[in-house]
Amino acid sequence: MRYVDSVANLMPLSRKSNGIWRDKSPGHAITDAEIGFSSISEILERHFIDEEGFGVLTGEPVDPLRFWELRARKI
């Protein structure tokens, strides 16, 4: 797998969804869209994001450093 070709980098977005992602943190956009870990776990796991990391990403307060530390351990 070429990680430069991340799912996030390759996914075309509509104007509306691009605006949503631009205006919010990733965690807030995911929460607002009501996306749960179980519905996309296979994709997230392939990109080194487990359930704990997902919880940190979508939790309050937002803690990006903790998210990146957890992800780095998985990598």
All heavy atoms as a GROMACS GRO file, in nm:
protein
  603
    1MET      N    1   0.084  -0.119   0.000
    1MET     CA    2   0.000   0.000   0.000
    1MET      C    3   0.089   0.125   0.000
    1MET      O    4   0.184   0.132   0.075
    1MET     CB    5  -0.090   0.000   0.124
    1MET     CG    6  -0.183   0.119   0.126
    1MET     SD    7  -0.284   0.139   0.274
    1MET     CE    8  -0.376  -0.010   0.279
    2ARG      N    9   0.055   0.218  -0.083
    2ARG     CA   10   0.127   0.345  -0.086
    2ARG      C   11   0.050   0.444   0.000
    2ARG      O   12  -0.060   0.486  -0.035
    2ARG     CB   13   0.137   0.396  -0.229
    2ARG     CG   14   0.223   0.306  -0.316
    2ARG     CD   15   0.239   0.362  -0.454
    2ARG     NE   16   0.290   0.498  -0.444
    2ARG     CZ   17   0.266   0.591  -0.535
    2ARG    NH1   18   0.194   0.565  -0.640
    2ARG    NH2   19   0.315   0.712  -0.520
    3TYR      N   20   0.105   0.483   0.115
    3TYR     CA   21   0.032   0.569   0.208
    3TYR      C   22   0.014   0.710   0.159
    3TYR      O   23  -0.073   0.782   0.205
    3TYR     CB   24   0.098   0.564   0.346
    3TYR     CG   25   0.084   0.426   0.403
    3TYR    CD1   26   0.192   0.338   0.406
    3TYR    CD2   27  -0.040   0.380   0.445
    3TYR    CE1   28   0.176   0.210   0.452
    3TYR    CE2   29  -0.056   0.251   0.491
    3TYR     CZ   30   0.052   0.167   0.496
    3TYR     OH   31   0.036   0.040   0.540
    4VAL      N   32   0.092   0.750   0.059
    4VAL     CA   33   0.069   0.880  -0.002
    4VAL      C   34  -0.066   0.880  -0.074
    4VAL      O   35  -0.130   0.983  -0.089
    4VAL     CB   36   0.185   0.921  -0.096
    4VAL    CG1   37   0.181   0.838  -0.223
    4VAL    CG2   38   0.180   1.068  -0.130
    5ASP      N   39  -0.111   0.762  -0.113
    5ASP     CA   40  -0.241   0.748  -0.178
    5ASP      C   41  -0.350   0.720  -0.074
    5ASP      O   42  -0.438   0.638  -0.093
    5ASP     CB   43  -0.238   0.636  -0.281
    5ASP     CG   44  -0.148   0.670  -0.398
    5ASP    OD1   45  -0.129   0.790  -0.425
    5ASP    OD2   46  -0.097   0.577  -0.461
    6SER      N   47  -0.342   0.790   0.037
    6SER     CA   48  -0.438   0.774   0.146
    6SER      C   49  -0.580   0.792   0.096
    6SER      O   50  -0.606   0.873   0.007
    6SER     CB   51  -0.408   0.877   0.255
    6SER     OG   52  -0.516   0.888   0.345
    7VAL      N   53  -0.671   0.719   0.158
    7VAL     CA   54  -0.812   0.732   0.122
    7VAL      C   55  -0.858   0.878   0.135
    7VAL      O   56  -0.937   0.925   0.055
    7VAL     CB   57  -0.899   0.636   0.207
    7VAL    CG1   58  -0.901   0.677   0.354
    7VAL    CG2   59  -1.039   0.627   0.153
    8ALA      N   60  -0.804   0.950   0.231
    8ALA     CA   61  -0.842   1.090   0.249
    8ALA      C   62  -0.793   1.177   0.134
    8ALA      O   63  -0.859   1.273   0.095
    8ALA     CB   64  -0.787   1.144   0.381
    9ASN      N   65  -0.677   1.144   0.078
    9ASN     CA   66  -0.622   1.224  -0.031
    9ASN      C   67  -0.686   1.192  -0.165
    9ASN      O   68  -0.680   1.274  -0.256
    9ASN     CB   69  -0.471   1.199  -0.042
    9ASN     CG   70  -0.397   1.249   0.079
    9ASN    OD1   71  -0.442   1.339   0.148
    9ASN    ND2   72  -0.283   1.189   0.105
   10LEU      N   73  -0.744   1.076  -0.179
   10LEU     CA   74  -0.796   1.032  -0.308
   10LEU      C   75  -0.947   1.046  -0.323
   10LEU      O   76  -1.000   1.025  -0.432
   10LEU     CB   77  -0.757   0.886  -0.332
   10LEU     CG   78  -0.607   0.859  -0.338
   10LEU    CD1   79  -0.582   0.711  -0.348
   10LEU    CD2   80  -0.544   0.932  -0.454
   11MET      N   81  -1.015   1.079  -0.216
   11MET     CA   82  -1.161   1.081  -0.219
   11MET      C   83  -1.212   1.215  -0.275
   11MET      O   84  -1.189   1.319  -0.214
   11MET     CB   85  -1.217   1.059  -0.078
   11MET     CG   86  -1.366   1.045  -0.076
   11MET     SD   87  -1.424   1.006   0.090
   11MET     CE   88  -1.349   0.847   0.112
   12PRO      N   89  -1.279   1.212  -0.388
   12PRO     CA   90  -1.337   1.336  -0.439
   12PRO      C   91  -1.455   1.377  -0.351
   12PRO      O   92  -1.532   1.293  -0.306
   12PRO     CB   93  -1.384   1.299  -0.579
   12PRO     CG   94  -1.400   1.152  -0.578
   12PRO     CD   95  -1.306   1.098  -0.475
   13LEU      N   96  -1.466   1.505  -0.323
   13LEU     CA   97  -1.572   1.556  -0.239
   13LEU      C   98  -1.661   1.651  -0.317
   13LEU      O   99  -1.614   1.728  -0.401
   13LEU     CB  100  -1.514   1.632  -0.119
   13LEU     CG  101  -1.428   1.553  -0.022
   13LEU    CD1  102  -1.367   1.647   0.081
   13LEU    CD2  103  -1.508   1.445   0.046
   14SER      N  104  -1.788   1.646  -0.286
   14SER     CA  105  -1.879   1.744  -0.345
   14SER      C  106  -1.850   1.880  -0.282
   14SER      O  107  -1.784   1.890  -0.178
   14SER     CB  108  -2.024   1.705  -0.317
   14SER     OG  109  -2.052   1.719  -0.178
   15ARG      N  110  -1.898   1.984  -0.343
   15ARG     CA  111  -1.879   2.118  -0.289
   15ARG      C  112  -1.933   2.127  -0.146
   15ARG      O  113  -1.870   2.182  -0.057
   15ARG     CB  114  -1.948   2.221  -0.378
   15ARG     CG  115  -1.931   2.364  -0.332
   15ARG     CD  116  -2.002   2.457  -0.426
   15ARG     NE  117  -1.942   2.447  -0.557
   15ARG     CZ  118  -1.886   2.547  -0.621
   15ARG    NH1  119  -1.886   2.667  -0.568
   15ARG    NH2  120  -1.832   2.531  -0.738
   16LYS      N  121  -2.052   2.067  -0.125
   16LYS     CA  122  -2.115   2.072   0.008
   16LYS      C  123  -2.030   1.998   0.111
   16LYS      O  124  -2.001   2.051   0.219
   16LYS     CB  125  -2.254   2.011   0.001
   16LYS     CG  126  -2.325   2.012   0.134
   16LYS     CD  127  -2.464   1.949   0.122
   16LYS     CE  128  -2.532   1.946   0.258
   16LYS     NZ  129  -2.662   1.879   0.252
   17SER      N  130  -1.989   1.874   0.080
   17SER     CA  131  -1.912   1.798   0.178
   17SER      C  132  -1.773   1.858   0.199
   17SER      O  133  -1.719   1.855   0.310
   17SER     CB  134  -1.903   1.650   0.140
   17SER     OG  135  -1.834   1.634   0.020
   18ASN      N  136  -1.715   1.915   0.097
   18ASN     CA  137  -1.586   1.982   0.112
   18ASN      C  138  -1.599   2.098   0.209
   18ASN      O  139  -1.512   2.121   0.293
   18ASN     CB  140  -1.534   2.030  -0.023
   18ASN     CG  141  -1.392   2.080  -0.014
   18ASN    OD1  142  -1.307   2.014   0.041
   18ASN    ND2  143  -1.367   2.199  -0.068
   19GLY      N  144  -1.709   2.172   0.200
   19GLY     CA  145  -1.733   2.284   0.291
   19GLY      C  146  -1.748   2.237   0.435
   19GLY      O  147  -1.699   2.300   0.528
   20ILE      N  148  -1.815   2.123   0.453
   20ILE     CA  149  -1.833   2.068   0.587
   20ILE      C  150  -1.697   2.031   0.647
   20ILE      O  151  -1.666   2.065   0.761
   20ILE     CB  152  -1.927   1.946   0.583
   20ILE    CG1  153  -2.070   1.991   0.552
   20ILE    CG2  154  -1.922   1.869   0.716
   20ILE    CD1  155  -2.165   1.877   0.519
   21TRP      N  156  -1.615   1.960   0.570
   21TRP     CA  157  -1.483   1.920   0.620
   21TRP      C  158  -1.392   2.039   0.643
   21TRP      O  159  -1.311   2.039   0.734
   21TRP     CB  160  -1.418   1.822   0.523
   21TRP     CG  161  -1.472   1.684   0.536
   21TRP    CD1  162  -1.564   1.625   0.454
   21TRP    CD2  163  -1.443   1.588   0.637
   21TRP    NE1  164  -1.593   1.499   0.498
   21TRP    CE2  165  -1.520   1.473   0.610
   21TRP    CE3  166  -1.358   1.588   0.748
   21TRP    CZ2  167  -1.513   1.359   0.690
   21TRP    CZ3  168  -1.353   1.474   0.827
   21TRP    CH2  169  -1.429   1.362   0.797
   22ARG      N  170  -1.404   2.141   0.560
   22ARG     CA  171  -1.318   2.259   0.574
   22ARG      C  172  -1.353   2.336   0.700
   22ARG      O  173  -1.266   2.389   0.769
   22ARG     CB  174  -1.332   2.348   0.451
   22ARG     CG  175  -1.238   2.469   0.456
   22ARG     CD  176  -1.262   2.567   0.343
   22ARG     NE  177  -1.396   2.622   0.354
   22ARG     CZ  178  -1.486   2.623   0.258
   22ARG    NH1  179  -1.458   2.573   0.140
   22ARG    NH2  180  -1.605   2.675   0.276
   23ASP      N  181  -1.482   2.344   0.733
   23ASP     CA  182  -1.528   2.428   0.843
   23ASP      C  183  -1.520   2.362   0.980
   23ASP      O  184  -1.536   2.430   1.081
   23ASP     CB  185  -1.672   2.473   0.818
   23ASP     CG  186  -1.684   2.565   0.697
   23ASP    OD1  187  -1.582   2.625   0.658
   23ASP    OD2  188  -1.795   2.576   0.643
   24LYS      N  189  -1.497   2.232   0.986
   24LYS     CA  190  -1.498   2.162   1.113
   24LYS      C  191  -1.371   2.079   1.128
   24LYS      O  192  -1.306   2.045   1.031
   24LYS     CB  193  -1.619   2.068   1.121
   24LYS     CG  194  -1.751   2.140   1.114
   24LYS     CD  195  -1.865   2.042   1.122
   24LYS     CE  196  -1.996   2.119   1.110
   24LYS     NZ  197  -2.110   2.034   1.129
   25SER      N  198  -1.342   2.045   1.253
   25SER     CA  199  -1.234   1.950   1.275
   25SER      C  200  -1.282   1.814   1.226
   25SER      O  201  -1.403   1.789   1.219
   25SER     CB  202  -1.200   1.942   1.424
   25SER     OG  203  -1.304   1.877   1.495
   26PRO      N  204  -1.190   1.724   1.192
   26PRO     CA  205  -1.233   1.591   1.147
   26PRO      C  206  -1.326   1.522   1.248
   26PRO      O  207  -1.426   1.462   1.210
   26PRO     CB  208  -1.102   1.514   1.132
   26PRO     CG  209  -1.002   1.620   1.102
   26PRO     CD  210  -1.045   1.739   1.183
   27GLY      N  211  -1.293   1.532   1.376
   27GLY     CA  212  -1.377   1.469   1.477
   27GLY      C  213  -1.518   1.522   1.480
   27GLY      O  214  -1.615   1.446   1.491
   28HIS      N  215  -1.532   1.654   1.467
   28HIS     CA  216  -1.666   1.714   1.466
   28HIS      C  217  -1.743   1.677   1.340
   28HIS      O  218  -1.863   1.651   1.344
   28HIS     CB  219  -1.658   1.866   1.480
   28HIS     CG  220  -1.624   1.909   1.619
   28HIS    ND1  221  -1.529   2.004   1.644
   28HIS    CD2  222  -1.670   1.868   1.739
   28HIS    CE1  223  -1.518   2.021   1.774
   28HIS    NE2  224  -1.602   1.939   1.834
   29ALA      N  225  -1.676   1.673   1.228
   29ALA     CA  226  -1.743   1.636   1.103
   29ALA      C  227  -1.791   1.490   1.110
   29ALA      O  228  -1.902   1.458   1.068
   29ALA     CB  229  -1.649   1.655   0.984
   30ILE      N  230  -1.708   1.403   1.166
   30ILE     CA  231  -1.745   1.262   1.180
   30ILE      C  232  -1.863   1.247   1.276
   30ILE      O  233  -1.958   1.174   1.248
   30ILE     CB  234  -1.623   1.179   1.227
   30ILE    CG1  235  -1.520   1.170   1.116
   30ILE    CG2  236  -1.666   1.040   1.275
   30ILE    CD1  237  -1.386   1.117   1.160
   31THR      N  238  -1.857   1.316   1.388
   31THR     CA  239  -1.965   1.309   1.486
   31THR      C  240  -2.095   1.364   1.429
   31THR      O  241  -2.201   1.303   1.444
   31THR     CB  242  -1.926   1.386   1.614
   31THR    OG1  243  -1.807   1.330   1.667
   31THR    CG2  244  -2.035   1.379   1.719
   32ASP      N  245  -2.088   1.478   1.363
   32ASP     CA  246  -2.208   1.539   1.304
   32ASP      C  247  -2.270   1.450   1.197
   32ASP      O  248  -2.391   1.449   1.180
   32ASP     CB  249  -2.176   1.677   1.245
   32ASP     CG  250  -2.153   1.782   1.353
   32ASP    OD1  251  -2.173   1.752   1.472
   32ASP    OD2  252  -2.114   1.895   1.317
   33ALA      N  253  -2.186   1.375   1.126
   33ALA     CA  254  -2.236   1.285   1.022
   33ALA      C  255  -2.285   1.152   1.082
   33ALA      O  256  -2.332   1.065   1.009
   33ALA     CB  257  -2.128   1.258   0.918
   34GLU      N  258  -2.270   1.139   1.214
   34GLU     CA  259  -2.313   1.018   1.286
   34GLU      C  260  -2.245   0.892   1.232
   34GLU      O  261  -2.308   0.788   1.215
   34GLU     CB  262  -2.465   1.006   1.286
   34GLU     CG  263  -2.533   1.123   1.354
   34GLU     CD  264  -2.684   1.115   1.355
   34GLU    OE1  265  -2.742   1.026   1.290
   34GLU    OE2  266  -2.746   1.199   1.421
   35ILE      N  267  -2.116   0.904   1.207
   35ILE     CA  268  -2.037   0.790   1.161
   35ILE      C  269  -1.977   0.723   1.284
   35ILE      O  270  -1.909   0.787   1.363
   35ILE     CB  271  -1.924   0.836   1.066
   35ILE    CG1  272  -1.983   0.902   0.942
   35ILE    CG2  273  -1.835   0.719   1.029
   35ILE    CD1  274  -1.882   0.972   0.855
   36GLY      N  275  -2.003   0.596   1.301
   36GLY     CA  276  -1.949   0.520   1.413
   36GLY      C  277  -1.832   0.435   1.371
   36GLY      O  278  -1.818   0.401   1.253
   37PHE      N  279  -1.750   0.399   1.467
   37PHE     CA  280  -1.631   0.318   1.437
   37PHE      C  281  -1.669   0.187   1.368
   37PHE      O  282  -1.606   0.148   1.271
   37PHE     CB  283  -1.552   0.289   1.565
   37PHE     CG  284  -1.430   0.206   1.541
   37PHE    CD1  285  -1.314   0.264   1.492
   37PHE    CD2  286  -1.430   0.069   1.563
   37PHE    CE1  287  -1.201   0.188   1.466
   37PHE    CE2  288  -1.317  -0.008   1.538
   37PHE     CZ  289  -1.204   0.052   1.490
   38SER      N  290  -1.771   0.121   1.417
   38SER     CA  291  -1.805  -0.011   1.363
   38SER      C  292  -1.844  -0.007   1.216
   38SER      O  293  -1.819  -0.101   1.142
   38SER     CB  294  -1.917  -0.076   1.445
   38SER     OG  295  -2.033   0.003   1.441
   39SER      N  296  -1.900   0.106   1.172
   39SER     CA  297  -1.945   0.113   1.032
   39SER      C  298  -1.828   0.131   0.934
   39SER      O  299  -1.843   0.102   0.815
   39SER     CB  300  -2.047   0.225   1.014
   39SER     OG  301  -1.988   0.352   1.039
   40ILE      N  302  -1.714   0.178   0.982
   40ILE     CA  303  -1.599   0.199   0.893
   40ILE      C  304  -1.470   0.140   0.949
   40ILE      O  305  -1.361   0.177   0.907
   40ILE     CB  306  -1.580   0.349   0.860
   40ILE    CG1  307  -1.563   0.432   0.987
   40ILE    CG2  308  -1.694   0.402   0.775
   40ILE    CD1  309  -1.521   0.576   0.963
   41SER      N  310  -1.483   0.047   1.045
   41SER     CA  311  -1.364  -0.006   1.114
   41SER      C  312  -1.264  -0.070   1.018
   41SER      O  313  -1.142  -0.055   1.037
   41SER     CB  314  -1.405  -0.105   1.221
   41SER     OG  315  -1.471  -0.216   1.164
   42GLU      N  316  -1.310  -0.138   0.916
   42GLU     CA  317  -1.219  -0.204   0.823
   42GLU      C  318  -1.130  -0.102   0.752
   42GLU      O  319  -1.009  -0.122   0.737
   42GLU     CB  320  -1.299  -0.283   0.719
   42GLU     CG  321  -1.214  -0.368   0.630
   42GLU     CD  322  -1.297  -0.451   0.534
   42GLU    OE1  323  -1.389  -0.521   0.581
   42GLU    OE2  324  -1.268  -0.445   0.414
   43ILE      N  325  -1.188   0.008   0.712
   43ILE     CA  326  -1.110   0.114   0.645
   43ILE      C  327  -1.014   0.179   0.743
   43ILE      O  328  -0.896   0.199   0.714
   43ILE     CB  329  -1.205   0.221   0.585
   43ILE    CG1  330  -1.288   0.160   0.472
   43ILE    CG2  331  -1.126   0.343   0.537
   43ILE    CD1  332  -1.403   0.247   0.427
   44LEU      N  333  -1.064   0.211   0.863
   44LEU     CA  334  -0.979   0.277   0.962
   44LEU      C  335  -0.862   0.190   1.005
   44LEU      O  336  -0.749   0.238   1.015
   44LEU     CB  337  -1.063   0.317   1.084
   44LEU     CG  338  -1.169   0.423   1.060
   44LEU    CD1  339  -1.256   0.441   1.184
   44LEU    CD2  340  -1.106   0.555   1.019
   45GLU      N  341  -0.889   0.062   1.028
   45GLU     CA  342  -0.782  -0.029   1.071
   45GLU      C  343  -0.672  -0.038   0.965
   45GLU      O  344  -0.554  -0.046   1.000
   45GLU     CB  345  -0.838  -0.168   1.100
   45GLU     CG  346  -0.927  -0.174   1.223
   45GLU     CD  347  -0.852  -0.175   1.356
   45GLU    OE1  348  -0.727  -0.183   1.357
   45GLU    OE2  349  -0.920  -0.165   1.459
   46ARG      N  350  -0.708  -0.034   0.838
   46ARG     CA  351  -0.606  -0.038   0.731
   46ARG      C  352  -0.518   0.086   0.734
   46ARG      O  353  -0.409   0.087   0.678
   46ARG     CB  354  -0.673  -0.050   0.594
   46ARG     CG  355  -0.721  -0.188   0.563
   46ARG     CD  356  -0.750  -0.205   0.415
   46ARG     NE  357  -0.832  -0.101   0.358
   46ARG     CZ  358  -0.960  -0.112   0.325
   46ARG    NH1  359  -1.023  -0.227   0.344
   46ARG    NH2  360  -1.026  -0.012   0.272
   47HIS      N  361  -0.568   0.192   0.796
   47HIS     CA  362  -0.493   0.317   0.804
   47HIS      C  363  -0.446   0.346   0.946
   47HIS      O  364  -0.424   0.461   0.983
   47HIS     CB  365  -0.577   0.432   0.747
   47HIS     CG  366  -0.602   0.414   0.600
   47HIS    ND1  367  -0.508   0.445   0.505
   47HIS    CD2  368  -0.708   0.364   0.532
   47HIS    CE1  369  -0.556   0.416   0.385
   47HIS    NE2  370  -0.676   0.366   0.400
   48PHE      N  371  -0.432   0.237   1.025
   48PHE     CA  372  -0.372   0.243   1.157
   48PHE      C  373  -0.451   0.327   1.258
   48PHE      O  374  -0.394   0.393   1.343
   48PHE     CB  375  -0.227   0.293   1.149
   48PHE     CG  376  -0.145   0.218   1.049
   48PHE    CD1  377  -0.116   0.273   0.925
   48PHE    CD2  378  -0.100   0.090   1.076
   48PHE    CE1  379  -0.042   0.202   0.831
   48PHE    CE2  380  -0.027   0.018   0.982
   48PHE     CZ  381   0.003   0.074   0.860
   49ILE      N  382  -0.583   0.322   1.246
   49ILE     CA  383  -0.669   0.390   1.342
   49ILE      C  384  -0.758   0.283   1.406
   49ILE      O  385  -0.844   0.226   1.340
   49ILE     CB  386  -0.755   0.499   1.276
   49ILE    CG1  387  -0.665   0.603   1.208
   49ILE    CG2  388  -0.848   0.566   1.379
   49ILE    CD1  389  -0.739   0.699   1.117
   50ASP      N  390  -0.734   0.258   1.535
   50ASP     CA  391  -0.816   0.159   1.605
   50ASP      C  392  -0.930   0.230   1.677
   50ASP      O  393  -0.947   0.352   1.665
   50ASP     CB  394  -0.732   0.075   1.700
   50ASP     CG  395  -0.663   0.157   1.808
   50ASP    OD1  396  -0.694   0.277   1.826
   50ASP    OD2  397  -0.576   0.100   1.876
   51GLU      N  398  -1.008   0.154   1.752
   51GLU     CA  399  -1.124   0.211   1.819
   51GLU      C  400  -1.084   0.317   1.922
   51GLU      O  401  -1.151   0.419   1.936
   51GLU     CB  402  -1.208   0.102   1.885
   51GLU     CG  403  -1.344   0.152   1.929
   51GLU     CD  404  -1.441   0.040   1.956
   51GLU    OE1  405  -1.403  -0.078   1.954
   51GLU    OE2  406  -1.559   0.073   1.979
   52GLU      N  407  -0.973   0.295   1.991
   52GLU     CA  408  -0.927   0.395   2.087
   52GLU      C  409  -0.889   0.526   2.017
   52GLU      O  410  -0.927   0.635   2.060
   52GLU     CB  411  -0.808   0.343   2.167
   52GLU     CG  412  -0.759   0.441   2.272
   52GLU     CD  413  -0.638   0.390   2.350
   52GLU    OE1  414  -0.581   0.286   2.314
   52GLU    OE2  415  -0.601   0.458   2.447
   53GLY      N  416  -0.815   0.515   1.907
   53GLY     CA  417  -0.778   0.634   1.831
   53GLY      C  418  -0.899   0.707   1.776
   53GLY      O  419  -0.904   0.830   1.777
   54PHE      N  420  -0.996   0.632   1.727
   54PHE     CA  421  -1.119   0.691   1.677
   54PHE      C  422  -1.191   0.767   1.789
   54PHE      O  423  -1.240   0.878   1.768
   54PHE     CB  424  -1.211   0.583   1.619
   54PHE     CG  425  -1.336   0.634   1.557
   54PHE    CD1  426  -1.337   0.683   1.428
   54PHE    CD2  427  -1.456   0.634   1.628
   54PHE    CE1  428  -1.453   0.731   1.369
   54PHE    CE2  429  -1.573   0.681   1.570
   54PHE     CZ  430  -1.571   0.729   1.441
   55GLY      N  431  -1.193   0.708   1.909
   55GLY     CA  432  -1.255   0.774   2.024
   55GLY      C  433  -1.187   0.904   2.060
   55GLY      O  434  -1.251   1.003   2.093
   56VAL      N  435  -1.054   0.904   2.052
   56VAL     CA  436  -0.979   1.026   2.081
   56VAL      C  437  -1.006   1.131   1.974
   56VAL      O  438  -1.025   1.249   2.003
   56VAL     CB  439  -0.827   0.996   2.092
   56VAL    CG1  440  -0.745   1.123   2.097
   56VAL    CG2  441  -0.801   0.910   2.215
   57LEU      N  442  -1.011   1.088   1.849
   57LEU     CA  443  -1.035   1.180   1.737
   57LEU      C  444  -1.171   1.247   1.746
   57LEU      O  445  -1.186   1.365   1.715
   57LEU     CB  446  -1.023   1.105   1.604
   57LEU     CG  447  -1.045   1.185   1.476
   57LEU    CD1  448  -0.934   1.289   1.460
   57LEU    CD2  449  -1.050   1.093   1.356
   58THR      N  450  -1.271   1.172   1.792
   58THR     CA  451  -1.408   1.225   1.796
   58THR      C  452  -1.450   1.271   1.934
   58THR      O  453  -1.563   1.314   1.953
   58THR     CB  454  -1.507   1.118   1.746
   58THR    OG1  455  -1.496   1.001   1.827
   58THR    CG2  456  -1.482   1.084   1.601
   59GLY      N  457  -1.361   1.264   2.032
   59GLY     CA  458  -1.396   1.298   2.169
   59GLY      C  459  -1.386   1.447   2.200
   59GLY      O  460  -1.345   1.527   2.118
   60GLU      N  461  -1.425   1.478   2.319
   60GLU     CA  462  -1.413   1.614   2.370
   60GLU      C  463  -1.331   1.610   2.499
   60GLU      O  464  -1.358   1.525   2.583
   60GLU     CB  465  -1.551   1.672   2.399
   60GLU     CG  466  -1.632   1.709   2.277
   60GLU     CD  467  -1.573   1.825   2.198
   60GLU    OE1  468  -1.504   1.911   2.258
   60GLU    OE2  469  -1.594   1.829   2.077
   61PRO      N  470  -1.235   1.693   2.516
   61PRO     CA  471  -1.188   1.791   2.419
   61PRO      C  472  -1.107   1.723   2.308
   61PRO      O  473  -1.057   1.612   2.327
   61PRO     CB  474  -1.098   1.883   2.501
   61PRO     CG  475  -1.045   1.797   2.610
   61PRO     CD  476  -1.155   1.697   2.641
   62VAL      N  477  -1.095   1.788   2.197
   62VAL     CA  478  -1.017   1.736   2.086
   62VAL      C  479  -0.871   1.729   2.129
   62VAL      O  480  -0.818   1.824   2.186
   62VAL     CB  481  -1.033   1.826   1.961
   62VAL    CG1  482  -0.944   1.779   1.849
   62VAL    CG2  483  -1.178   1.829   1.917
   63ASP      N  484  -0.809   1.616   2.106
   63ASP     CA  485  -0.669   1.595   2.148
   63ASP      C  486  -0.589   1.535   2.031
   63ASP      O  487  -0.560   1.416   2.028
   63ASP     CB  488  -0.665   1.502   2.269
   63ASP     CG  489  -0.527   1.494   2.333
   63ASP    OD1  490  -0.430   1.550   2.276
   63ASP    OD2  491  -0.517   1.432   2.439
   64PRO      N  492  -0.554   1.620   1.933
   64PRO     CA  493  -0.485   1.568   1.814
   64PRO      C  494  -0.351   1.502   1.847
   64PRO      O  495  -0.314   1.403   1.784
   64PRO     CB  496  -0.467   1.689   1.724
   64PRO     CG  497  -0.508   1.808   1.801
   64PRO     CD  498  -0.577   1.763   1.926
   65LEU      N  499  -0.278   1.554   1.945
   65LEU     CA  500  -0.149   1.495   1.980
   65LEU      C  501  -0.167   1.351   2.027
   65LEU      O  502  -0.094   1.261   1.984
   65LEU     CB  503  -0.078   1.577   2.086
   65LEU     CG  504   0.058   1.523   2.132
   65LEU    CD1  505   0.156   1.511   2.015
   65LEU    CD2  506   0.116   1.610   2.241
   66ARG      N  507  -0.264   1.327   2.112
   66ARG     CA  508  -0.291   1.190   2.161
   66ARG      C  509  -0.330   1.100   2.044
   66ARG      O  510  -0.287   0.986   2.036
   66ARG     CB  511  -0.402   1.194   2.266
   66ARG     CG  512  -0.441   1.058   2.317
   66ARG     CD  513  -0.342   1.008   2.420
   66ARG     NE  514  -0.388   0.877   2.469
   66ARG     CZ  515  -0.315   0.768   2.474
   66ARG    NH1  516  -0.189   0.773   2.439
   66ARG    NH2  517  -0.364   0.655   2.518
   67PHE      N  518  -0.413   1.150   1.953
   67PHE     CA  519  -0.452   1.072   1.834
   67PHE      C  520  -0.329   1.030   1.754
   67PHE      O  521  -0.313   0.914   1.719
   67PHE     CB  522  -0.548   1.153   1.746
   67PHE     CG  523  -0.571   1.090   1.612
   67PHE    CD1  524  -0.656   0.980   1.600
   67PHE    CD2  525  -0.507   1.137   1.499
   67PHE    CE1  526  -0.676   0.919   1.476
   67PHE    CE2  527  -0.527   1.078   1.375
   67PHE     CZ  528  -0.612   0.969   1.364
   68TRP      N  529  -0.240   1.125   1.726
   68TRP     CA  530  -0.122   1.095   1.645
   68TRP      C  531  -0.027   1.001   1.719
   68TRP      O  532   0.038   0.917   1.656
   68TRP     CB  533  -0.051   1.222   1.602
   68TRP     CG  534  -0.128   1.295   1.497
   68TRP    CD1  535  -0.188   1.416   1.508
   68TRP    CD2  536  -0.158   1.249   1.364
   68TRP    NE1  537  -0.253   1.447   1.392
   68TRP    CE2  538  -0.237   1.347   1.302
   68TRP    CE3  539  -0.127   1.133   1.293
   68TRP    CZ2  540  -0.283   1.333   1.171
   68TRP    CZ3  541  -0.174   1.119   1.163
   68TRP    CH2  542  -0.251   1.220   1.104
   69GLU      N  543  -0.018   1.012   1.853
   69GLU     CA  544   0.066   0.920   1.929
   69GLU      C  545   0.012   0.777   1.920
   69GLU      O  546   0.089   0.682   1.899
   69GLU     CB  547   0.073   0.965   2.075
   69GLU     CG  548   0.156   1.090   2.096
   69GLU     CD  549   0.145   1.146   2.237
   69GLU    OE1  550   0.050   1.110   2.311
   69GLU    OE2  551   0.232   1.227   2.272
   70LEU      N  552  -0.120   0.761   1.936
   70LEU     CA  553  -0.179   0.628   1.926
   70LEU      C  554  -0.159   0.570   1.786
   70LEU      O  555  -0.126   0.452   1.770
   70LEU     CB  556  -0.329   0.635   1.957
   70LEU     CG  557  -0.364   0.661   2.103
   70LEU    CD1  558  -0.512   0.694   2.117
   70LEU    CD2  559  -0.328   0.540   2.189
   71ARG      N  560  -0.178   0.652   1.685
   71ARG     CA  561  -0.161   0.606   1.548
   71ARG      C  562  -0.016   0.569   1.519
   71ARG      O  563   0.012   0.469   1.454
   71ARG     CB  564  -0.210   0.714   1.451
   71ARG     CG  565  -0.215   0.663   1.309
   71ARG     CD  566  -0.300   0.752   1.222
   71ARG     NE  567  -0.308   0.692   1.090
   71ARG     CZ  568  -0.254   0.746   0.981
   71ARG    NH1  569  -0.190   0.861   0.988
   71ARG    NH2  570  -0.265   0.685   0.866
   72ALA      N  571   0.076   0.648   1.571
   72ALA     CA  572   0.218   0.620   1.550
   72ALA      C  573   0.256   0.486   1.610
   72ALA      O  574   0.334   0.410   1.551
   72ALA     CB  575   0.303   0.731   1.612
   73ARG      N  576   0.200   0.452   1.726
   73ARG     CA  577   0.228   0.322   1.787
   73ARG      C  578   0.179   0.208   1.699
   73ARG      O  579   0.244   0.105   1.689
   73ARG     CB  580   0.162   0.314   1.925
   73ARG     CG  581   0.251   0.364   2.032
   73ARG     CD  582   0.200   0.324   2.169
   73ARG     NE  583   0.211   0.443   2.250
   73ARG     CZ  584   0.115   0.495   2.323
   73ARG    NH1  585  -0.001   0.436   2.331
   73ARG    NH2  586   0.136   0.604   2.390
   74LYS      N  587   0.065   0.226   1.636
   74LYS     CA  588   0.010   0.120   1.549
   74LYS      C  589   0.096   0.104   1.424
   74LYS      O  590   0.112  -0.006   1.374
   74LYS     CB  591  -0.134   0.151   1.509
   74LYS     CG  592  -0.226   0.144   1.629
   74LYS     CD  593  -0.359   0.082   1.612
   74LYS     CE  594  -0.386  -0.017   1.510
   74LYS     NZ  595  -0.435  -0.144   1.559
   75ILE      N  596   0.146   0.214   1.373
   75ILE     CA  597   0.229   0.208   1.252
   75ILE      C  598   0.360   0.138   1.286
   75ILE      O  599   0.408   0.053   1.218
   75ILE     CB  600   0.257   0.349   1.195
   75ILE    CG1  601   0.128   0.407   1.141
   75ILE    CG2  602   0.365   0.346   1.087
   75ILE    CD1  603   0.134   0.554   1.102
   0.00000   0.00000   0.00000
